[in-house]
Amino acid sequence: MKDFEFAGVAEEIAREAGALLRSYYDKGVATEYKGDVDLVTEADRASEALIKARLAEAFPEHGIFGEEGTRERLGGEYRWYVDPLDGTTNFAHGFPAFCVILGLEHRPAGTAEGEDGEMIAGVIYDPLRDDVFVAERGKGAYQNGRRIHVSKIAKLAESLTATGFPSQKRHSSPNVHFYQEITLRSHGVRRAGSAGLDMAYVACGRLDGFWEFNLNPWDTSAGYLLIEEAGGTVTHFDGGKFTLDSREVLATNGLLLGELTELFGEMFAGRGMGAIPSPAEFRALREAKAKGAKT
């Protein structure tokens, strides 16, 4: 693994925050609502406080933008996006899928407030599996010290993807329709409840794609960089340039991008889509592909 300027320190901080989350997870936590349906726990707040303190010690001039309310030095050249506990609902219910996310954005002088800088470092840490994903711009993406790459699945019909549903306004979210269509056209769609882990899994090839509506910068900052450094793509549903305030996130291994953007276009337009192959037709297509590869 190459020497990192920022990500190595961020990994240490994420691991410390993860150990704190594990201690809360083992003993159980008090849960409350921070909105109509969104949960927050004392573990979220304790983790963010720890990360805030450690980042201030390591990078005193860097800004911090945290999910649980930290807003410090945001006019500076560097800004950390912090999700101290991605997957709070899972955590609160004892479901073992959550992580810590740290993403660093470089914002050179002259960058307007509403304009993105460049993501230059990212860490996603799963404390229950001791699984850490780390990337730095131009230096590759790594999982537990091993270089990772996106998958080589080239057809949606042979893919495994993931999505999520918002806790707010989920009754009116159109995503259930997309979930159905993509489930029928693939090996399956997973809904684990942690966008950070979903994006890390695209980066390492466990998933071939991921999409979701209405995520926040702290959800996507690190995963965005991880996937790009692992050879994949992160865009809008139409393939347009992704930004940290994007209401649409489509992450792929690159090979599925064209098929998925076409499918999203058809679904948004409400047009009739191509027939879904029957099991027998899918087998025939698979065998024809295998035969063609041998000739």
Backbone hydrogen bonds, N-H to C=O, Kabsch-Sander energy under -0.5 kcal/mol:
donor,donor_aa,acceptor,acceptor_aa,energy
10,A,6,F,-2.2
11,E,7,A,-2.4
12,E,8,G,-1.7
13,I,9,V,-2.1
14,A,10,A,-2.8
15,R,11,E,-2.5
16,E,12,E,-2.0
17,A,13,I,-2.6
18,G,14,A,-2.6
19,A,15,R,-2.2
20,L,16,E,-1.8
21,L,17,A,-2.4
22,R,18,G,-2.4
23,S,19,A,-1.8
24,Y,20,L,-1.8
25,Y,21,L,-2.9
26,D,22,R,-2.4
27,K,23,S,-1.3
28,G,24,Y,-1.9
32,E,40,V,-2.5
34,K,38,D,-2.4
35,G,38,D,-0.8
40,V,32,E,-2.5
42,E,30,A,-1.2
45,R,41,T,-1.4
46,A,42,E,-2.4
47,S,43,A,-2.6
48,E,44,D,-2.3
49,A,45,R,-2.2
50,L,46,A,-2.1
51,I,47,S,-2.6
52,K,48,E,-2.8
53,A,49,A,-2.1
54,R,50,L,-2.5
55,L,51,I,-2.8
56,A,52,K,-2.0
57,E,53,A,-1.7
58,A,54,R,-2.4
59,F,55,L,-3.4
62,H,59,F,-2.1
63,G,78,Y,-3.1
64,I,72,E,-2.3
65,F,80,W,-3.2
66,G,64,I,-0.5
66,G,70,T,-2.5
67,E,82,V,-2.2
69,G,66,G,-1.5
72,E,64,I,-2.2
76,G,73,R,-1.4
79,R,105,E,-2.4
80,W,63,G,-2.9
81,Y,103,G,-3.4
82,V,65,F,-2.2
82,V,80,W,-0.5
83,D,101,I,-2.3
86,D,99,C,-3.1
87,G,85,L,-0.7
88,T,85,L,-0.5
91,F,87,G,-2.5
92,A,88,T,-3.1
93,H,89,T,-1.4
94,G,90,N,-0.6
94,G,91,F,-1.2
95,F,90,N,-2.8
97,A,95,F,-2.3
99,C,86,D,-1.8
100,V,125,Y,-2.2
101,I,83,D,-2.5
102,L,123,V,-2.4
103,G,81,Y,-2.3
104,L,121,A,-3.1
105,E,79,R,-3.1
105,E,103,G,-0.5
106,H,118,E,-3.2
107,R,77,E,-4.5
107,R,105,E,-0.6
111,T,108,P,-2.0
115,E,112,A,-1.7
118,E,106,H,-2.4
120,I,104,L,-3.0
121,A,104,L,-1.2
122,G,135,A,-2.4
123,V,102,L,-2.7
124,I,133,F,-2.3
125,Y,100,V,-2.4
126,D,131,D,-2.9
130,D,126,D,-0.8
131,D,126,D,-2.0
132,V,130,D,-0.6
133,F,124,I,-2.8
134,V,142,Y,-2.7
135,A,122,G,-2.3
136,E,140,G,-1.2
137,R,120,I,-2.4
139,K,136,E,-2.8
142,Y,134,V,-2.8
143,Q,146,R,-2.8
144,N,132,V,-2.5
146,R,143,Q,-1.9
148,I,141,A,-2.5
150,V,230,A,-2.1
158,E,155,K,-1.4
159,S,156,L,-2.0
161,T,188,G,-2.1
162,A,209,G,-1.2
163,T,190,R,-2.2
164,G,211,W,-0.6
170,R,167,S,-0.6
172,S,169,K,-1.4
173,S,170,R,-0.8
176,V,173,S,-0.7
177,H,174,P,-1.5
178,F,174,P,-1.1
179,Y,175,N,-3.1
180,Q,176,V,-1.9
181,E,177,H,-2.1
182,I,178,F,-2.7
183,T,179,Y,-2.3
184,L,180,Q,-2.1
185,R,181,E,-0.9
186,S,183,T,-1.1
187,H,159,S,-2.3
188,G,159,S,-0.6
190,R,161,T,-2.8
198,D,194,S,-2.2
199,M,195,A,-2.5
200,A,196,G,-2.2
201,Y,197,L,-2.5
202,V,198,D,-1.5
203,A,199,M,-2.0
204,C,200,A,-1.7
205,G,201,Y,-0.7
205,G,202,V,-0.8
206,R,201,Y,-1.6
207,L,201,Y,-1.9
208,D,160,L,-3.2
209,G,160,L,-0.8
210,F,251,A,-2.7
211,W,162,A,-1.8
212,E,249,V,-1.8
214,N,247,R,-2.5
219,D,216,N,-1.4
220,T,216,N,-1.4
221,S,217,P,-2.2
224,Y,220,T,-2.9
225,L,221,S,-1.3
226,L,222,A,-2.6
227,I,223,G,-2.6
228,E,224,Y,-1.9
229,E,225,L,-2.9
230,A,226,L,-1.4
231,G,228,E,-1.4
232,G,227,I,-3.1
233,T,252,T,-2.1
235,T,250,L,-2.5
236,H,240,G,-2.4
239,G,236,H,-1.8
242,F,234,V,-0.6
246,S,243,T,-2.3
249,V,212,E,-2.0
250,L,235,T,-2.5
251,A,210,F,-3.4
252,T,233,T,-2.5
253,N,208,D,-1.4
257,L,254,G,-0.5
260,L,256,L,-2.6
261,T,257,L,-2.8
262,E,258,G,-2.0
263,L,259,E,-2.0
264,F,260,L,-2.8
265,G,261,T,-2.2
266,E,262,E,-2.1
267,M,263,L,-2.4
268,F,264,F,-2.9
269,A,265,G,-1.8
270,G,266,E,-0.8
270,G,267,M,-0.6
271,R,266,E,-1.8
282,F,278,S,-2.9
283,R,279,P,-2.2
284,A,280,A,-2.2
285,L,281,E,-2.4
286,R,282,F,-2.4
287,E,283,R,-2.7
288,A,284,A,-2.4
289,K,285,L,-2.2
290,A,286,R,-2.3
291,K,287,E,-2.4
292,G,288,A,-2.5
293,A,289,K,-1.8
294,K,290,A,-1.0
294,K,291,K,-0.5
295,T,291,K,-0.9
